[in-house]
Amino acid sequence: MRSNDTLSPLLSVVQPQGGVFKDRKVRVVGYAMDDTGLSSVRVKSNIQKETELLPEKERGDKLYQFSFIVNTPQSGQVELTITATDLSGRSREMKLPLVLDARQPQIRLERTEPIVEYTTRTVAPPPGSENQEPIVERTPVNKGIRITGRALDDTGVDKVVVQYQQGGKTLYNTLSLPKGKEVPFYVEVPVRSATIIAVDAAGNRISVQAR
């Protein structure tokens, strides 16, 4: 052990990098490193007591790779604190926030209306009619539907996708929308029914039929 050690250990988490998850069990993988040797690598959180990760037989090693599983609550936020300490007593601390979201997002369809265009044709008036002016007939043609609504999620809507069938194929259109907890959307599709799919930041999804 060097008496002039002035550097704290290096500490890195390679999996996950924080974020939102839908699984209750999250594996954390990383490493601690120090040129004089490690004396302790500990983890604690707001839902569990502090635990020593570094085995007794590996104390003094310069590199320790750790891997452990966090059992998160059904929904909510967990903040992990990982602390590495070297043989000189110097420590480095890292905080890793994790959010568990096991709930599906919501889709609120506010309006679905047909897209109607009209074709016109000019026909001669019936024989013997007093009005001999040509008659213009307008025929409505359904060209699809307009869909207006909102996607909502506590941790944030990641994307909204429109799915529909056309020409014997299933087509998917990911709408260009900002991410957020409440995302309004508007889309026109060239068919009479479509499925709106919302996906949140954790990967939970929900679909709603619009027609």
Secondary structure, 3 states (H helix, E strand, C coil): CCCCCCCCCEEEEEECCCEEECCCEEEEEEEEECCCCEEEEEEEECCEEEEECCCHHHCCCCEEEEEEEEECCCCEEEEEEEEEEECCCCEEEEEEEEEECCCCCEEEEEEEEEEEEEEEEEECCCCCCCCCCCEEEEEEEEEEEEEEEEEEEEEEEEEEEEEEEECCEEEEEECCCCCEEEEEEEEEECCCCEEEEEEECCCCEEEEEEC
